[in-house]
Amino acid sequence: MSVLTALARLEAVRAGRAQPIAGVCHTHLARRPLVLVPLKLAGEAAAPLALLAGTAADEPRLLVVPQPRDRVLRLRFVAQLAEIVLPYVTEHTVEVEEKTTRAGETYTRCLDAPQLWTPNTGGIDFLRLLGRSVRFHSTEGENPVPPEIPLLGRWLTWFCDRAEHPGSAVLLPMTSVLAAHWASGQSALEDANLAALLGWIAPPPGRTGAEAAARAEDPLAVPPAGPATDPGFDNEELAPLITGYDEAPAGPAKVTAEQRLRRALLRQLEPTWQLLWQGLNLLRALPQGAHVPGRWNDDIGAFSYFLGTVPEGVPQPRRDSAVSAVRRLLDRERALERYEAERAFDDPRLMLEHRLAGAAFHGTVVEADPTRVVVPEGKSKKVLRPALRVRTSDPFVPVPGEKLCNIGYSKQSGEVLAADGDTVLLELSGGMGRKLVPEPGTVPGVGAAVGFARFSPAGSSRPTSLPSREETPWTHGGPPPEWLPTAETFEEL
């Protein structure tokens, strides 16, 4: 937790209401997202009990498994879920465009991607287990299943894998997104309760955030957001209803027992359903961050690539190979670095945290030489390198020779030439045109407010190439060691 976030939590306690810690929305919000509120049977890893799904607040669809331990009923549930998710995914594959790579190869790219929302990270974990449990089902041979079931498993696996990619917005937990934009007066663990978190962000009239959160933690007043159910509900309502369904004879009695179960589960899911849409409305009220469309464009690219692999019909492996795991880790590390930098450049509130940590500074230009020209070492051609002297009161310790990124103009960098007390002398490069005179407005003048950071939205340029297959150890996917028999080998035989 940063210093500013801790301060915001203290202010939330004093004010009785959550405090904003972000000035813009750092998450893409789809015009028509698919909201999923799942429940699972207690004591089972991936036994679905019920799910409320839909793309509009007033049009939820309830799916129920009256006996979660029954494999046939579970597969019926998965098939019904496929009827919701797969058409929604297909909607985003209609509008496409043809793109050409640098190598001259043509490929098809979708213009948009689907977006799924769950109440919390537990909902994502449940969808991951559900996808893994059905993506390997066979559509042929003994006990075949409809092809939509393993296809849904592949798509759920892709959504959950992509959700681990920093900055991705194809599958999002509402609690995590809200906690990234507001600081409540409770702990991060308590923020995992969607009703309690929203109670701090938007408390009912006449109540403080603490009072609204206390009420939200009462399962009789507000049911849990899942996927786990309340033990009291399990013992007092759910168990008798499932037993009644099991013992009911086939026919109208069976239908009546299932309807009773559906009504009880709907009462558990409806409050969370309304809270999810309330959270979406709160996020839509924030202006969008400047780099959000770029990250969503990456999601569209990942969606289009996976869509191209679907006709092959090969499910994702249970575990990554060593090389695939390393590539995935490197990709996520780069994405996290870029995501944190983009959020800071989009939002002065977040940049302030980096300024307090000494990774960036704001100041005022006290001297400027916008037409300064130098001849780089080893070259004969003059280049434009304006100089700025910036005075700052931030706790920033400049290192001569390091390159900083201009916060207000990320195309421009500044190399530290010298530091004297509270001033920093910088040499600017980039973003000023190709002439020996800078383009108007590209070089700050005396009195201008400027900021520089040790990081950039473009991310790091560190090389991340892996060794060739021949240089990779056999334990990590390389060629096995050559075996040559010796005289001792034949003696042992």
Protein Blocks (a to p, Z undefined) as FASTA:
>chain_A
ZZklmmmmmmmmmnopacdfbfbdcbdcdfbdcdddddddehiaklcfbdcddjbfklcc
ddddfblmlmklmmmmmmmmmmmmmmmmmmmmmpccddddfkopacdddfbdcddddfbl
mlmmmmmmmmmmmmmpcfehjhiadfklmmmmmmmmmmmmmmmpghiakbccfklmmmmm
bccfbdfklmmpmklmmmmmmgcehiafklmmmmmmpmklmccebjbdcfklmmmmmmmm
mmmmmmpcghjklmmmmmmmmmmmmmmmmmmmmmmmmmmmmmmmpccdfklmmmmmmmmm
mmmmmmmmmmnopacdfbdcfklmmmmmmmmmmmmmmmmmmmmmmpmklmmmmmmnopac
cdddfbdcfkbccddehiabdcdddddddddfbdcdcdehiacddfklmkbccddfbdeh
jaccdddeehiajbfbdcehiaccehiacdddfbdfkbpabdfbdcdfklpcfknopacd
dddddfklmmmZZ
